Amino acid sequence: MSKSRPVYAPFGLDPAGRAHLVVTSLDAPPEGIEDSLANIEAWTVKHNGPGVPAPAVAGVRPFRSTTELLAQLSHRLTRETAGLRLYAVGSEAFIWDAYNAAIAAGLHPSEISLHRAGPLVRRVYCSHCRTIIEDVPANIVACSSCEAALFVRDHFSRRLAAFMGVKVDAEVPGEIPEAEVFTS
Amino acid sequence: MKLKIEVIDTLTPGIRKFTLAPVDGSPLPRAGAGSHVVLEIPGPGRVWKNAYSITSAAEAPAYEIMVRRVEKSRGGSAWLHDHAKAGDVLEVQPPQNLFAPQRLAKRYLLLSAGIGITPFLSYLKLPGLVYELHHCCKPEDEAAFLALLPSGPQVTLHTSRNTLNLEELLKRQKLDTHLSVCGPESFMDVVLATASHAGWPAAKVHKESFGGATGGEPFVARLRRSGVTVTVGREESLLDAMEAAGLAPPCLCRGGACGECKLHVLDGVPAHHDHYLSEAERAANNEIMICVSRAKTPELVLDF
């Protein structure tokens, strides 16, 4: 495994926290948190039909997209007080977007925990034209802007929350190997 | 470097402010917010080396320090209060900084008690610092401290325990705030425990740890490589005793904070009084911070 790939611990609440906010790119929070006695709130991504928000249930607030969730997260963190712990659960792109929003809001890394869950898709950064390609399932993908056939390296940028994509047929144009589905 | 005492101001009966300027008018090394200097203070039979926070701004042409007269003074503060006069020249070690502001902090909660205000006086001279300061002091010292501090809603003085609700204060701080605390050990212990209880992560809590050097039972230290044996008296530190014997062990803060003076313990059990070693390192008992720590056994053998 590449040294640039972060390693994630299993999900668990930090007992030192006074309040806990769990955000996930999935449609449900991690199992078991509704049984927790802690002061805890969960944000999920779920909608009921085109553009229709899902109803909120006790302690769980659904958003229609990760974009909507992350925008609200930045706003929320500016109003929060000391003692909060933030947990991000989901795709690697989402959890690092949440991490970067939290750092920008003044949280320390020790107040944030990240947990990888859901489909093994990657966000890919085209290192030729800087385009971001979301939800890539396999290690060869065509850039949606410059159309370069990209090889997705195991090189993760925490700043971009994306894996680096480089032209796979730079040596022999047109020679594109078979794509392999991600297993990690 | 040699610095001249240019001005002495008496702020309270127990606190004097010294302005230290270069003897020859040459520029001083820059002392960023949170820095301290170590003064070499003449005493009967020996030289005291005491660390004092610099309260002036980084660009100031002279260093300002404040010295509280310590009851049962080890010697340094008594001399500065009773004998020092304008025009005296002292040997001063260049500034060090073990309490610098956090680069990533957007906002500060500063908590101090008594003479612990001193490092924050340099913080408050930083342009654009966003902060809330709470300072605890005796009622008779309130006017003197008020005169040192900017006036405004961000500064509150407390002259009684009842007016500072630490828990409420710590719980209402915004998430982008760092906490810095300086004052007597008991004050800092309460603040740190309350902060931890309120969910503050250790990485956002910063404390200035000076004055840990307390006396204790005399003991003997054998310095294996030097072949020197020193007796550490009731009122002096192991570091002091080694220096008095002509040795020059590494040291910086002289307050158990910086880790510079760590020595290996070859035999005997140290009594740890520092703020540097981790719990596991303390328990291992094979390292000692010689500026503040002492011995549980009559004798220590050190690798020096």
Interface residues (C-beta under 8 A of the other chain):
Chain A: A16 G17 R18 A19 L77 T78 E80 T81 A82 G83 L84 R85 A105 G106 L107 H108 P109 S110 E111
Chain B: L104 A105 K106 R107 L170 K171 R172 Q173 K174 L175 D176 T177 A195 S196 A198 G199 W200 P201 A202 A203 K204
